[in-house]
Amino acid sequence: MSGRLLALGDIHGYTAALDAVVAAAEVGVEDTLVALGDFVDRGPDSRGTVQRLIELSSRCRLAPILGNHDEMVLSLSTGSGVGFGDWLRFGGEATLASYECTSPEQFPEEHLAFLRACLPYYEADQHFFVHASYIKELPLDKQPTEVLRWDSLRYRLPGPHCSGKKAIVGHTAQKDAQVLDLDYLKCIDTWIYGDGCLTLLDVDTGQLWQADKTGHPFPSE
């Protein structure tokens, strides 16, 4: 396959940072861009982030993975989801403000359809990508949903996966804004919603592009 294999950390509604790293890396039609989920919540522009990802799908080979925050939105959008108050505390208030509504049921159908089409994981020749974590002994198509979306590396650090492929994950915010690199696993959630940045990684070369909340290069030049 021609083009680069790129991975994008948790965006959390920071569209300016998303625009900045995509522009800096000059993401193009031959590139595969694996977005690791948590597109919404906490940041100021969840609506803009989802819209930008929809637009990106026509500019590159976009492989969006469903994060736990995205999963909560989908659950609540059906009217059958539980934990509305918990979602608000997890950053849902900012998401509702960006959509100027009172419930995910009122989000644009195009945006909900995008989230519904997100993948549980993505697999390449030498790497695989999940939002949160995995069980090392299980093949990817047998992984429990709660592990893929919710497990924190702080509480359970998996070993190398049985496939022999290297894992690229998000979800567990690295509050030093540094990529966690264990050789067999890289975590590229670099805490954009805190004092960190958004990270875009060229999986094969290791090159990084990073931007802060406002879209400026990180660390500041």
PyMOL commands that place a pseudoatom at each C-alpha (Angstrom):
pseudoatom trace, name=CA, resn=MET, resi=1, chain=A, elem=C, hetatm=0, pos=[0.000, 0.000, 0.000]
pseudoatom trace, name=CA, resn=SER, resi=2, chain=A, elem=C, hetatm=0, pos=[1.377, 3.412, -0.946]
pseudoatom trace, name=CA, resn=GLY, resi=3, chain=A, elem=C, hetatm=0, pos=[1.326, 6.388, 1.374]
pseudoatom trace, name=CA, resn=ARG, resi=4, chain=A, elem=C, hetatm=0, pos=[2.082, 6.695, 5.069]
pseudoatom trace, name=CA, resn=LEU, resi=5, chain=A, elem=C, hetatm=0, pos=[0.432, 5.007, 8.028]
pseudoatom trace, name=CA, resn=LEU, resi=6, chain=A, elem=C, hetatm=0, pos=[-0.427, 7.758, 10.518]
pseudoatom trace, name=CA, resn=ALA, resi=7, chain=A, elem=C, hetatm=0, pos=[-2.041, 7.645, 13.962]
pseudoatom trace, name=CA, resn=LEU, resi=8, chain=A, elem=C, hetatm=0, pos=[-3.888, 10.504, 15.628]
pseudoatom trace, name=CA, resn=GLY, resi=9, chain=A, elem=C, hetatm=0, pos=[-4.381, 10.746, 19.388]
pseudoatom trace, name=CA, resn=ASP, resi=10, chain=A, elem=C, hetatm=0, pos=[-7.526, 11.695, 21.314]
pseudoatom trace, name=CA, resn=ILE, resi=11, chain=A, elem=C, hetatm=0, pos=[-8.852, 15.026, 19.974]
pseudoatom trace, name=CA, resn=HIS, resi=12, chain=A, elem=C, hetatm=0, pos=[-11.596, 15.852, 22.500]
pseudoatom trace, name=CA, resn=GLY, resi=13, chain=A, elem=C, hetatm=0, pos=[-13.118, 18.699, 20.521]
pseudoatom trace, name=CA, resn=TYR, resi=14, chain=A, elem=C, hetatm=0, pos=[-9.952, 20.694, 19.887]
pseudoatom trace, name=CA, resn=THR, resi=15, chain=A, elem=C, hetatm=0, pos=[-10.412, 21.343, 16.175]
pseudoatom trace, name=CA, resn=ALA, resi=16, chain=A, elem=C, hetatm=0, pos=[-7.646, 23.945, 15.946]
pseudoatom trace, name=CA, resn=ALA, resi=17, chain=A, elem=C, hetatm=0, pos=[-5.116, 21.354, 17.100]
pseudoatom trace, name=CA, resn=LEU, resi=18, chain=A, elem=C, hetatm=0, pos=[-6.528, 18.800, 14.650]
pseudoatom trace, name=CA, resn=ASP, resi=19, chain=A, elem=C, hetatm=0, pos=[-6.231, 21.241, 11.756]
pseudoatom trace, name=CA, resn=ALA, resi=20, chain=A, elem=C, hetatm=0, pos=[-2.687, 22.152, 12.779]
pseudoatom trace, name=CA, resn=VAL, resi=21, chain=A, elem=C, hetatm=0, pos=[-1.230, 18.639, 12.915]
pseudoatom trace, name=CA, resn=VAL, resi=22, chain=A, elem=C, hetatm=0, pos=[-2.990, 17.530, 9.722]
pseudoatom trace, name=CA, resn=ALA, resi=23, chain=A, elem=C, hetatm=0, pos=[-1.614, 20.586, 7.904]
pseudoatom trace, name=CA, resn=ALA, resi=24, chain=A, elem=C, hetatm=0, pos=[1.882, 20.214, 9.357]
pseudoatom trace, name=CA, resn=ALA, resi=25, chain=A, elem=C, hetatm=0, pos=[2.058, 16.556, 8.289]
pseudoatom trace, name=CA, resn=GLU, resi=26, chain=A, elem=C, hetatm=0, pos=[0.588, 17.406, 4.877]
pseudoatom trace, name=CA, resn=VAL, resi=27, chain=A, elem=C, hetatm=0, pos=[-1.830, 14.475, 5.102]
pseudoatom trace, name=CA, resn=GLY, resi=28, chain=A, elem=C, hetatm=0, pos=[-2.792, 13.441, 1.576]
pseudoatom trace, name=CA, resn=VAL, resi=29, chain=A, elem=C, hetatm=0, pos=[-4.943, 11.061, -0.428]
pseudoatom trace, name=CA, resn=GLU, resi=30, chain=A, elem=C, hetatm=0, pos=[-2.422, 8.198, -0.311]
pseudoatom trace, name=CA, resn=ASP, resi=31, chain=A, elem=C, hetatm=0, pos=[-2.051, 8.328, 3.480]
pseudoatom trace, name=CA, resn=THR, resi=32, chain=A, elem=C, hetatm=0, pos=[-3.945, 6.129, 5.930]
pseudoatom trace, name=CA, resn=LEU, resi=33, chain=A, elem=C, hetatm=0, pos=[-4.916, 8.146, 8.994]
pseudoatom trace, name=CA, resn=VAL, resi=34, chain=A, elem=C, hetatm=0, pos=[-6.054, 6.091, 11.983]
pseudoatom trace, name=CA, resn=ALA, resi=35, chain=A, elem=C, hetatm=0, pos=[-7.892, 8.348, 14.436]
pseudoatom trace, name=CA, resn=LEU, resi=36, chain=A, elem=C, hetatm=0, pos=[-7.866, 6.667, 17.834]
pseudoatom trace, name=CA, resn=GLY, resi=37, chain=A, elem=C, hetatm=0, pos=[-11.210, 7.942, 19.124]
pseudoatom trace, name=CA, resn=ASP, resi=38, chain=A, elem=C, hetatm=0, pos=[-12.551, 10.343, 21.745]
pseudoatom trace, name=CA, resn=PHE, resi=39, chain=A, elem=C, hetatm=0, pos=[-13.380, 12.919, 19.127]
pseudoatom trace, name=CA, resn=VAL, resi=40, chain=A, elem=C, hetatm=0, pos=[-15.912, 14.600, 21.432]
pseudoatom trace, name=CA, resn=ASP, resi=41, chain=A, elem=C, hetatm=0, pos=[-16.263, 15.910, 25.028]
pseudoatom trace, name=CA, resn=ARG, resi=42, chain=A, elem=C, hetatm=0, pos=[-14.181, 18.204, 27.211]
pseudoatom trace, name=CA, resn=GLY, resi=43, chain=A, elem=C, hetatm=0, pos=[-12.955, 20.568, 24.479]
pseudoatom trace, name=CA, resn=PRO, resi=44, chain=A, elem=C, hetatm=0, pos=[-14.905, 23.525, 23.046]
pseudoatom trace, name=CA, resn=ASP, resi=45, chain=A, elem=C, hetatm=0, pos=[-15.670, 22.311, 19.518]
pseudoatom trace, name=CA, resn=SER, resi=46, chain=A, elem=C, hetatm=0, pos=[-16.825, 18.690, 19.351]
pseudoatom trace, name=CA, resn=ARG, resi=47, chain=A, elem=C, hetatm=0, pos=[-19.165, 19.564, 16.512]
pseudoatom trace, name=CA, resn=GLY, resi=48, chain=A, elem=C, hetatm=0, pos=[-16.357, 21.105, 14.477]
pseudoatom trace, name=CA, resn=THR, resi=49, chain=A, elem=C, hetatm=0, pos=[-14.072, 18.150, 15.164]
pseudoatom trace, name=CA, resn=VAL, resi=50, chain=A, elem=C, hetatm=0, pos=[-16.588, 15.583, 13.916]
pseudoatom trace, name=CA, resn=GLN, resi=51, chain=A, elem=C, hetatm=0, pos=[-17.329, 17.720, 10.867]
pseudoatom trace, name=CA, resn=ARG, resi=52, chain=A, elem=C, hetatm=0, pos=[-13.625, 18.055, 10.111]
pseudoatom trace, name=CA, resn=LEU, resi=53, chain=A, elem=C, hetatm=0, pos=[-13.134, 14.285, 10.350]
pseudoatom trace, name=CA, resn=ILE, resi=54, chain=A, elem=C, hetatm=0, pos=[-16.015, 13.740, 7.931]
pseudoatom trace, name=CA, resn=GLU, resi=55, chain=A, elem=C, hetatm=0, pos=[-14.309, 16.145, 5.525]
pseudoatom trace, name=CA, resn=LEU, resi=56, chain=A, elem=C, hetatm=0, pos=[-10.944, 14.420, 6.043]
pseudoatom trace, name=CA, resn=SER, resi=57, chain=A, elem=C, hetatm=0, pos=[-12.444, 11.110, 4.935]
pseudoatom trace, name=CA, resn=SER, resi=58, chain=A, elem=C, hetatm=0, pos=[-12.487, 12.469, 1.381]
pseudoatom trace, name=CA, resn=ARG, resi=59, chain=A, elem=C, hetatm=0, pos=[-8.887, 13.731, 1.580]
pseudoatom trace, name=CA, resn=CYS, resi=60, chain=A, elem=C, hetatm=0, pos=[-7.155, 10.602, 2.899]
pseudoatom trace, name=CA, resn=ARG, resi=61, chain=A, elem=C, hetatm=0, pos=[-7.832, 7.014, 3.893]
pseudoatom trace, name=CA, resn=LEU, resi=62, chain=A, elem=C, hetatm=0, pos=[-9.450, 7.760, 7.250]
pseudoatom trace, name=CA, resn=ALA, resi=63, chain=A, elem=C, hetatm=0, pos=[-9.888, 4.883, 9.710]
pseudoatom trace, name=CA, resn=PRO, resi=64, chain=A, elem=C, hetatm=0, pos=[-11.751, 6.284, 12.739]
pseudoatom trace, name=CA, resn=ILE, resi=65, chain=A, elem=C, hetatm=0, pos=[-11.882, 4.169, 15.898]
pseudoatom trace, name=CA, resn=LEU, resi=66, chain=A, elem=C, hetatm=0, pos=[-14.707, 4.533, 18.408]
pseudoatom trace, name=CA, resn=GLY, resi=67, chain=A, elem=C, hetatm=0, pos=[-13.611, 5.877, 21.795]
pseudoatom trace, name=CA, resn=ASN, resi=68, chain=A, elem=C, hetatm=0, pos=[-15.451, 5.594, 25.090]
pseudoatom trace, name=CA, resn=HIS, resi=69, chain=A, elem=C, hetatm=0, pos=[-16.648, 9.210, 24.898]
pseudoatom trace, name=CA, resn=ASP, resi=70, chain=A, elem=C, hetatm=0, pos=[-17.957, 8.649, 21.372]
pseudoatom trace, name=CA, resn=GLU, resi=71, chain=A, elem=C, hetatm=0, pos=[-19.662, 5.472, 22.576]
pseudoatom trace, name=CA, resn=MET, resi=72, chain=A, elem=C, hetatm=0, pos=[-21.438, 7.406, 25.349]
pseudoatom trace, name=CA, resn=VAL, resi=73, chain=A, elem=C, hetatm=0, pos=[-22.756, 9.911, 22.817]
pseudoatom trace, name=CA, resn=LEU, resi=74, chain=A, elem=C, hetatm=0, pos=[-24.095, 7.134, 20.593]
pseudoatom trace, name=CA, resn=SER, resi=75, chain=A, elem=C, hetatm=0, pos=[-25.760, 5.415, 23.519]
pseudoatom trace, name=CA, resn=LEU, resi=76, chain=A, elem=C, hetatm=0, pos=[-27.444, 8.625, 24.647]
pseudoatom trace, name=CA, resn=SER, resi=77, chain=A, elem=C, hetatm=0, pos=[-28.461, 9.513, 21.078]
pseudoatom trace, name=CA, resn=THR, resi=78, chain=A, elem=C, hetatm=0, pos=[-30.885, 6.581, 21.007]
pseudoatom trace, name=CA, resn=GLY, resi=79, chain=A, elem=C, hetatm=0, pos=[-32.703, 7.748, 24.102]
pseudoatom trace, name=CA, resn=SER, resi=80, chain=A, elem=C, hetatm=0, pos=[-31.867, 4.448, 25.785]
pseudoatom trace, name=CA, resn=GLY, resi=81, chain=A, elem=C, hetatm=0, pos=[-28.474, 5.337, 27.180]
pseudoatom trace, name=CA, resn=VAL, resi=82, chain=A, elem=C, hetatm=0, pos=[-27.933, 5.579, 30.920]
pseudoatom trace, name=CA, resn=GLY, resi=83, chain=A, elem=C, hetatm=0, pos=[-25.639, 7.868, 32.829]
pseudoatom trace, name=CA, resn=PHE, resi=84, chain=A, elem=C, hetatm=0, pos=[-26.541, 11.230, 31.287]
pseudoatom trace, name=CA, resn=GLY, resi=85, chain=A, elem=C, hetatm=0, pos=[-25.322, 13.012, 34.413]
pseudoatom trace, name=CA, resn=ASP, resi=86, chain=A, elem=C, hetatm=0, pos=[-22.062, 11.084, 34.381]
pseudoatom trace, name=CA, resn=TRP, resi=87, chain=A, elem=C, hetatm=0, pos=[-21.549, 11.973, 30.715]
pseudoatom trace, name=CA, resn=LEU, resi=88, chain=A, elem=C, hetatm=0, pos=[-22.053, 15.660, 31.496]
pseudoatom trace, name=CA, resn=ARG, resi=89, chain=A, elem=C, hetatm=0, pos=[-19.351, 15.440, 34.168]
pseudoatom trace, name=CA, resn=PHE, resi=90, chain=A, elem=C, hetatm=0, pos=[-17.019, 13.627, 31.748]
pseudoatom trace, name=CA, resn=GLY, resi=91, chain=A, elem=C, hetatm=0, pos=[-17.156, 16.587, 29.374]
pseudoatom trace, name=CA, resn=GLY, resi=92, chain=A, elem=C, hetatm=0, pos=[-20.601, 16.262, 27.829]
pseudoatom trace, name=CA, resn=GLU, resi=93, chain=A, elem=C, hetatm=0, pos=[-21.601, 19.792, 28.805]
pseudoatom trace, name=CA, resn=ALA, resi=94, chain=A, elem=C, hetatm=0, pos=[-19.008, 21.213, 26.422]
pseudoatom trace, name=CA, resn=THR, resi=95, chain=A, elem=C, hetatm=0, pos=[-20.249, 18.906, 23.664]
pseudoatom trace, name=CA, resn=LEU, resi=96, chain=A, elem=C, hetatm=0, pos=[-23.872, 20.001, 24.103]
pseudoatom trace, name=CA, resn=ALA, resi=97, chain=A, elem=C, hetatm=0, pos=[-22.759, 23.629, 24.030]
pseudoatom trace, name=CA, resn=SER, resi=98, chain=A, elem=C, hetatm=0, pos=[-20.920, 23.101, 20.734]
pseudoatom trace, name=CA, resn=TYR, resi=99, chain=A, elem=C, hetatm=0, pos=[-24.045, 21.532, 19.193]
pseudoatom trace, name=CA, resn=GLU, resi=100, chain=A, elem=C, hetatm=0, pos=[-26.314, 24.147, 20.813]
pseudoatom trace, name=CA, resn=CYS, resi=101, chain=A, elem=C, hetatm=0, pos=[-28.798, 21.544, 22.005]
pseudoatom trace, name=CA, resn=THR, resi=102, chain=A, elem=C, hetatm=0, pos=[-29.796, 19.623, 25.124]
pseudoatom trace, name=CA, resn=SER, resi=103, chain=A, elem=C, hetatm=0, pos=[-29.324, 15.990, 24.113]
pseudoatom trace, name=CA, resn=PRO, resi=104, chain=A, elem=C, hetatm=0, pos=[-27.258, 13.865, 21.702]
pseudoatom trace, name=CA, resn=GLU, resi=105, chain=A, elem=C, hetatm=0, pos=[-30.599, 12.814, 20.193]
pseudoatom trace, name=CA, resn=GLN, resi=106, chain=A, elem=C, hetatm=0, pos=[-30.581, 16.257, 18.543]
pseudoatom trace, name=CA, resn=PHE, resi=107, chain=A, elem=C, hetatm=0, pos=[-27.129, 15.960, 16.927]
pseudoatom trace, name=CA, resn=PRO, resi=108, chain=A, elem=C, hetatm=0, pos=[-27.018, 16.045, 13.101]
pseudoatom trace, name=CA, resn=GLU, resi=109, chain=A, elem=C, hetatm=0, pos=[-27.719, 12.633, 11.600]
pseudoatom trace, name=CA, resn=GLU, resi=110, chain=A, elem=C, hetatm=0, pos=[-24.557, 12.893, 9.486]
pseudoatom trace, name=CA, resn=HIS, resi=111, chain=A, elem=C, hetatm=0, pos=[-22.471, 13.164, 12.666]
pseudoatom trace, name=CA, resn=LEU, resi=112, chain=A, elem=C, hetatm=0, pos=[-24.210, 10.274, 14.400]
pseudoatom trace, name=CA, resn=ALA, resi=113, chain=A, elem=C, hetatm=0, pos=[-23.826, 8.152, 11.277]
pseudoatom trace, name=CA, resn=PHE, resi=114, chain=A, elem=C, hetatm=0, pos=[-20.094, 8.914, 11.269]
pseudoatom trace, name=CA, resn=LEU, resi=115, chain=A, elem=C, hetatm=0, pos=[-19.788, 7.759, 14.888]
pseudoatom trace, name=CA, resn=ARG, resi=116, chain=A, elem=C, hetatm=0, pos=[-21.858, 4.641, 14.211]
pseudoatom trace, name=CA, resn=ALA, resi=117, chain=A, elem=C, hetatm=0, pos=[-19.482, 3.715, 11.389]
pseudoatom trace, name=CA, resn=CYS, resi=118, chain=A, elem=C, hetatm=0, pos=[-16.378, 3.975, 13.580]
pseudoatom trace, name=CA, resn=LEU, resi=119, chain=A, elem=C, hetatm=0, pos=[-14.276, 0.839, 13.975]
pseudoatom trace, name=CA, resn=PRO, resi=120, chain=A, elem=C, hetatm=0, pos=[-13.575, -1.196, 17.128]
pseudoatom trace, name=CA, resn=TYR, resi=121, chain=A, elem=C, hetatm=0, pos=[-9.934, -1.517, 16.033]
pseudoatom trace, name=CA, resn=TYR, resi=122, chain=A, elem=C, hetatm=0, pos=[-7.728, -1.239, 12.965]
pseudoatom trace, name=CA, resn=GLU, resi=123, chain=A, elem=C, hetatm=0, pos=[-5.083, -3.729, 11.892]
pseudoatom trace, name=CA, resn=ALA, resi=124, chain=A, elem=C, hetatm=0, pos=[-2.112, -3.227, 9.570]
pseudoatom trace, name=CA, resn=ASP, resi=125, chain=A, elem=C, hetatm=0, pos=[0.785, -5.480, 8.578]
pseudoatom trace, name=CA, resn=GLN, resi=126, chain=A, elem=C, hetatm=0, pos=[2.980, -4.756, 11.572]
pseudoatom trace, name=CA, resn=HIS, resi=127, chain=A, elem=C, hetatm=0, pos=[0.750, -2.714, 13.876]
pseudoatom trace, name=CA, resn=PHE, resi=128, chain=A, elem=C, hetatm=0, pos=[-2.730, -2.659, 15.307]
pseudoatom trace, name=CA, resn=PHE, resi=129, chain=A, elem=C, hetatm=0, pos=[-4.679, 0.276, 16.704]
pseudoatom trace, name=CA, resn=VAL, resi=130, chain=A, elem=C, hetatm=0, pos=[-7.223, 0.379, 19.535]
pseudoatom trace, name=CA, resn=HIS, resi=131, chain=A, elem=C, hetatm=0, pos=[-8.669, 3.230, 21.542]
pseudoatom trace, name=CA, resn=ALA, resi=132, chain=A, elem=C, hetatm=0, pos=[-7.785, 2.070, 25.047]
pseudoatom trace, name=CA, resn=SER, resi=133, chain=A, elem=C, hetatm=0, pos=[-6.194, -1.341, 25.557]
pseudoatom trace, name=CA, resn=TYR, resi=134, chain=A, elem=C, hetatm=0, pos=[-6.309, -5.065, 24.770]
pseudoatom trace, name=CA, resn=ILE, resi=135, chain=A, elem=C, hetatm=0, pos=[-5.868, -8.506, 26.298]
pseudoatom trace, name=CA, resn=LYS, resi=136, chain=A, elem=C, hetatm=0, pos=[-2.587, -9.877, 25.027]
pseudoatom trace, name=CA, resn=GLU, resi=137, chain=A, elem=C, hetatm=0, pos=[-3.724, -13.502, 24.689]
pseudoatom trace, name=CA, resn=LEU, resi=138, chain=A, elem=C, hetatm=0, pos=[-6.837, -12.768, 22.589]
pseudoatom trace, name=CA, resn=PRO, resi=139, chain=A, elem=C, hetatm=0, pos=[-7.054, -12.063, 18.838]
pseudoatom trace, name=CA, resn=LEU, resi=140, chain=A, elem=C, hetatm=0, pos=[-8.396, -8.635, 18.028]
pseudoatom trace, name=CA, resn=ASP, resi=141, chain=A, elem=C, hetatm=0, pos=[-11.800, -9.887, 16.900]
pseudoatom trace, name=CA, resn=LYS, resi=142, chain=A, elem=C, hetatm=0, pos=[-12.269, -11.528, 20.326]
pseudoatom trace, name=CA, resn=GLN, resi=143, chain=A, elem=C, hetatm=0, pos=[-11.367, -8.530, 22.466]
pseudoatom trace, name=CA, resn=PRO, resi=144, chain=A, elem=C, hetatm=0, pos=[-14.046, -7.424, 24.983]
pseudoatom trace, name=CA, resn=THR, resi=145, chain=A, elem=C, hetatm=0, pos=[-15.585, -4.072, 24.095]
pseudoatom trace, name=CA, resn=GLU, resi=146, chain=A, elem=C, hetatm=0, pos=[-14.999, -2.668, 27.573]
pseudoatom trace, name=CA, resn=VAL, resi=147, chain=A, elem=C, hetatm=0, pos=[-11.263, -3.394, 27.258]
pseudoatom trace, name=CA, resn=LEU, resi=148, chain=A, elem=C, hetatm=0, pos=[-10.995, -1.821, 23.800]
pseudoatom trace, name=CA, resn=ARG, resi=149, chain=A, elem=C, hetatm=0, pos=[-12.801, 1.346, 24.926]
pseudoatom trace, name=CA, resn=TRP, resi=150, chain=A, elem=C, hetatm=0, pos=[-12.361, 1.761, 28.676]
pseudoatom trace, name=CA, resn=ASP, resi=151, chain=A, elem=C, hetatm=0, pos=[-9.298, 0.004, 30.141]
pseudoatom trace, name=CA, resn=SER, resi=152, chain=A, elem=C, hetatm=0, pos=[-6.637, 2.342, 31.470]
pseudoatom trace, name=CA, resn=LEU, resi=153, chain=A, elem=C, hetatm=0, pos=[-2.959, 1.555, 31.119]
pseudoatom trace, name=CA, resn=ARG, resi=154, chain=A, elem=C, hetatm=0, pos=[-2.524, 2.945, 34.628]
pseudoatom trace, name=CA, resn=TYR, resi=155, chain=A, elem=C, hetatm=0, pos=[-4.411, 0.001, 36.117]
pseudoatom trace, name=CA, resn=ARG, resi=156, chain=A, elem=C, hetatm=0, pos=[-3.528, -2.810, 33.724]
pseudoatom trace, name=CA, resn=LEU, resi=157, chain=A, elem=C, hetatm=0, pos=[-0.575, -2.614, 31.395]
pseudoatom trace, name=CA, resn=PRO, resi=158, chain=A, elem=C, hetatm=0, pos=[-0.826, -5.389, 28.777]
pseudoatom trace, name=CA, resn=GLY, resi=159, chain=A, elem=C, hetatm=0, pos=[2.206, -7.235, 27.525]
pseudoatom trace, name=CA, resn=PRO, resi=160, chain=A, elem=C, hetatm=0, pos=[3.064, -7.782, 23.863]
pseudoatom trace, name=CA, resn=HIS, resi=161, chain=A, elem=C, hetatm=0, pos=[0.084, -9.007, 21.839]
pseudoatom trace, name=CA, resn=CYS, resi=162, chain=A, elem=C, hetatm=0, pos=[-0.068, -12.621, 20.684]
pseudoatom trace, name=CA, resn=SER, resi=163, chain=A, elem=C, hetatm=0, pos=[-0.055, -11.496, 17.048]
pseudoatom trace, name=CA, resn=GLY, resi=164, chain=A, elem=C, hetatm=0, pos=[3.457, -10.118, 17.417]
pseudoatom trace, name=CA, resn=LYS, resi=165, chain=A, elem=C, hetatm=0, pos=[2.219, -6.780, 16.092]
pseudoatom trace, name=CA, resn=LYS, resi=166, chain=A, elem=C, hetatm=0, pos=[2.903, -3.509, 17.876]
pseudoatom trace, name=CA, resn=ALA, resi=167, chain=A, elem=C, hetatm=0, pos=[0.018, -1.660, 19.511]
pseudoatom trace, name=CA, resn=ILE, resi=168, chain=A, elem=C, hetatm=0, pos=[-0.827, 2.022, 19.013]
pseudoatom trace, name=CA, resn=VAL, resi=169, chain=A, elem=C, hetatm=0, pos=[-3.336, 3.228, 21.621]
pseudoatom trace, name=CA, resn=GLY, resi=170, chain=A, elem=C, hetatm=0, pos=[-4.860, 6.364, 23.111]
pseudoatom trace, name=CA, resn=HIS, resi=171, chain=A, elem=C, hetatm=0, pos=[-7.255, 6.892, 26.058]
pseudoatom trace, name=CA, resn=THR, resi=172, chain=A, elem=C, hetatm=0, pos=[-4.715, 6.972, 28.911]
pseudoatom trace, name=CA, resn=ALA, resi=173, chain=A, elem=C, hetatm=0, pos=[-3.645, 10.617, 29.001]
pseudoatom trace, name=CA, resn=GLN, resi=174, chain=A, elem=C, hetatm=0, pos=[0.125, 11.060, 29.308]
pseudoatom trace, name=CA, resn=LYS, resi=175, chain=A, elem=C, hetatm=0, pos=[0.231, 14.131, 31.510]
pseudoatom trace, name=CA, resn=ASP, resi=176, chain=A, elem=C, hetatm=0, pos=[3.869, 14.838, 30.739]
pseudoatom trace, name=CA, resn=ALA, resi=177, chain=A, elem=C, hetatm=0, pos=[2.714, 15.307, 27.104]
pseudoatom trace, name=CA, resn=GLN, resi=178, chain=A, elem=C, hetatm=0, pos=[5.244, 12.672, 26.025]
pseudoatom trace, name=CA, resn=VAL, resi=179, chain=A, elem=C, hetatm=0, pos=[4.401, 9.599, 23.959]
pseudoatom trace, name=CA, resn=LEU, resi=180, chain=A, elem=C, hetatm=0, pos=[4.572, 6.465, 26.116]
pseudoatom trace, name=CA, resn=ASP, resi=181, chain=A, elem=C, hetatm=0, pos=[6.908, 4.168, 24.182]
pseudoatom trace, name=CA, resn=LEU, resi=182, chain=A, elem=C, hetatm=0, pos=[7.292, 0.585, 25.413]
pseudoatom trace, name=CA, resn=ASP, resi=183, chain=A, elem=C, hetatm=0, pos=[8.503, -0.638, 22.015]
pseudoatom trace, name=CA, resn=TYR, resi=184, chain=A, elem=C, hetatm=0, pos=[5.640, -3.154, 21.700]
pseudoatom trace, name=CA, resn=LEU, resi=185, chain=A, elem=C, hetatm=0, pos=[3.108, -0.425, 22.610]
pseudoatom trace, name=CA, resn=LYS, resi=186, chain=A, elem=C, hetatm=0, pos=[2.866, 3.313, 22.071]
pseudoatom trace, name=CA, resn=CYS, resi=187, chain=A, elem=C, hetatm=0, pos=[0.261, 5.513, 23.739]
pseudoatom trace, name=CA, resn=ILE, resi=188, chain=A, elem=C, hetatm=0, pos=[-0.218, 8.815, 21.901]
pseudoatom trace, name=CA, resn=ASP, resi=189, chain=A, elem=C, hetatm=0, pos=[-2.892, 10.438, 24.072]
pseudoatom trace, name=CA, resn=THR, resi=190, chain=A, elem=C, hetatm=0, pos=[-0.803, 13.412, 25.147]
pseudoatom trace, name=CA, resn=TRP, resi=191, chain=A, elem=C, hetatm=0, pos=[-3.457, 15.251, 27.197]
pseudoatom trace, name=CA, resn=ILE, resi=192, chain=A, elem=C, hetatm=0, pos=[-4.788, 17.859, 24.809]
pseudoatom trace, name=CA, resn=TYR, resi=193, chain=A, elem=C, hetatm=0, pos=[-7.679, 18.615, 27.181]
pseudoatom trace, name=CA, resn=GLY, resi=194, chain=A, elem=C, hetatm=0, pos=[-5.207, 19.438, 29.960]
pseudoatom trace, name=CA, resn=ASP, resi=195, chain=A, elem=C, hetatm=0, pos=[-1.848, 21.141, 29.639]
pseudoatom trace, name=CA, resn=GLY, resi=196, chain=A, elem=C, hetatm=0, pos=[-0.579, 18.857, 26.878]
pseudoatom trace, name=CA, resn=CYS, resi=197, chain=A, elem=C, hetatm=0, pos=[-1.039, 18.597, 23.148]
pseudoatom trace, name=CA, resn=LEU, resi=198, chain=A, elem=C, hetatm=0, pos=[-2.524, 16.625, 20.276]
pseudoatom trace, name=CA, resn=THR, resi=199, chain=A, elem=C, hetatm=0, pos=[-0.137, 14.130, 18.690]
pseudoatom trace, name=CA, resn=LEU, resi=200, chain=A, elem=C, hetatm=0, pos=[0.012, 12.798, 15.135]
pseudoatom trace, name=CA, resn=LEU, resi=201, chain=A, elem=C, hetatm=0, pos=[2.470, 9.922, 14.638]
pseudoatom trace, name=CA, resn=ASP, resi=202, chain=A, elem=C, hetatm=0, pos=[4.021, 8.439, 11.530]
pseudoatom trace, name=CA, resn=VAL, resi=203, chain=A, elem=C, hetatm=0, pos=[3.917, 4.845, 12.689]
pseudoatom trace, name=CA, resn=ASP, resi=204, chain=A, elem=C, hetatm=0, pos=[6.768, 3.621, 10.497]
pseudoatom trace, name=CA, resn=THR, resi=205, chain=A, elem=C, hetatm=0, pos=[9.279, 6.443, 10.915]
pseudoatom trace, name=CA, resn=GLY, resi=206, chain=A, elem=C, hetatm=0, pos=[8.344, 7.630, 14.407]
pseudoatom trace, name=CA, resn=GLN, resi=207, chain=A, elem=C, hetatm=0, pos=[8.021, 11.256, 13.284]
pseudoatom trace, name=CA, resn=LEU, resi=208, chain=A, elem=C, hetatm=0, pos=[5.682, 13.326, 15.451]
pseudoatom trace, name=CA, resn=TRP, resi=209, chain=A, elem=C, hetatm=0, pos=[3.601, 16.424, 14.810]
pseudoatom trace, name=CA, resn=GLN, resi=210, chain=A, elem=C, hetatm=0, pos=[2.145, 18.069, 17.902]
pseudoatom trace, name=CA, resn=ALA, resi=211, chain=A, elem=C, hetatm=0, pos=[-0.042, 21.120, 18.533]
pseudoatom trace, name=CA, resn=ASP, resi=212, chain=A, elem=C, hetatm=0, pos=[-1.536, 22.770, 21.593]
pseudoatom trace, name=CA, resn=LYS, resi=213, chain=A, elem=C, hetatm=0, pos=[-5.193, 23.712, 22.101]
pseudoatom trace, name=CA, resn=THR, resi=214, chain=A, elem=C, hetatm=0, pos=[-4.869, 26.832, 19.997]
pseudoatom trace, name=CA, resn=GLY, resi=215, chain=A, elem=C, hetatm=0, pos=[-3.195, 25.064, 17.079]
pseudoatom trace, name=CA, resn=HIS, resi=216, chain=A, elem=C, hetatm=0, pos=[0.308, 26.335, 17.786]
pseudoatom trace, name=CA, resn=PRO, resi=217, chain=A, elem=C, hetatm=0, pos=[3.278, 23.929, 17.569]
pseudoatom trace, name=CA, resn=PHE, resi=218, chain=A, elem=C, hetatm=0, pos=[4.018, 22.061, 20.795]
pseudoatom trace, name=CA, resn=PRO, resi=219, chain=A, elem=C, hetatm=0, pos=[6.257, 22.598, 22.591]
pseudoatom trace, name=CA, resn=SER, resi=220, chain=A, elem=C, hetatm=0, pos=[6.124, 26.275, 21.694]
pseudoatom trace, name=CA, resn=GLU, resi=221, chain=A, elem=C, hetatm=0, pos=[8.843, 27.375, 19.323]
for i in range(1, 221): cmd.bond("trace and resi %d" % i, "trace and resi %d" % (i + 1))
show_as sticks, trace
zoom trace
